[in-house]
Amino acid sequence: MTAEQITAYVAEFVRRFEARTPATQIDEILPPTRVGRGEMQLWYEETYGVKMTLDDRLELDAPLRAAFRQLRRKYPLERWK
């Protein structure tokens, strides 16, 4: 997974999260589950034409945690706990 792909993945994740904030559906109430991993893996496959590997998911771990920290600061009133 390239740095460009990681950046695009995180940007798409944040875009989808913000589009669903505040939550309007019962399955979007808890922020950590607002954008599903399967949904994002499908986006990656459709965008890049290959399935994500375990190594790809491991590379995304730190950038996604950083994105969640920023989202938590931006939306402190969401149900983070």
C-alpha positions in Angstrom: 0.0 0.0 0.0 1.5 3.3 -1.0 1.5 6.5 1.0 -0.9 8.0 -1.5 -3.3 5.1 -1.1 -3.1 5.4 2.7 -3.9 9.1 2.5 -6.8 8.5 0.2 -8.2 5.8 2.4 -8.0 7.9 5.6 -9.5 10.9 3.7 -12.4 8.8 2.5 -12.9 7.4 6.0 -13.0 10.9 7.5 -15.4 12.1 4.7 -17.8 9.3 5.4 -17.6 9.8 9.2 -18.3 13.5 8.9 -21.2 12.8 6.5 -22.8 10.6 9.3 -22.2 13.0 12.1 -24.3 13.5 14.1 -25.6 10.0 13.9 -29.0 9.6 12.3 -29.3 5.8 12.3 -29.1 3.3 15.2 -26.1 1.5 13.7 -24.2 4.8 13.5 -24.6 5.9 17.2 -21.2 4.8 18.4 -18.4 6.7 16.6 -16.0 3.7 16.4 -18.6 1.8 14.4 -19.9 4.7 12.3 -17.9 3.7 9.2 -17.4 -0.1 9.0 -14.1 -1.8 8.1 -15.9 -4.0 5.5 -17.4 -0.9 3.9 -13.9 0.7 3.6 -12.3 -2.5 2.3 -15.0 -2.6 -0.4 -14.2 1.0 -1.3 -10.5 0.2 -1.5 -11.1 -2.8 -3.7 -13.4 -0.8 -6.0 -11.0 2.1 -6.1 -7.7 0.2 -6.6 -8.9 -3.1 -8.1 -7.2 -5.3 -5.5 -8.3 -6.7 -2.2 -6.8 -5.4 1.0 -4.3 -7.6 2.7 -3.5 -8.0 6.4 -0.4 -6.0 5.8 -2.5 -3.2 4.3 -4.7 -3.1 7.3 -1.7 -3.0 9.6 -0.3 -0.1 7.7 -3.6 1.8 8.2 -3.6 1.3 11.9 -1.6 4.3 13.0 -3.1 6.8 10.4 -6.6 5.8 11.4 -5.9 6.1 15.1 -4.6 9.6 14.4 -7.7 10.4 12.4 -9.9 9.2 15.3 -8.0 11.4 17.7 -8.7 14.4 15.4 -12.4 13.4 15.0 -12.8 13.0 18.8 -11.5 16.6 19.3 -13.7 17.9 16.5 -16.8 16.1 17.8 -16.5 15.8 21.6 -20.2 15.5 22.2 -20.5 12.2 20.3 -20.8 8.9 22.2 -17.1 8.0 22.3 -17.3 5.8 25.4 
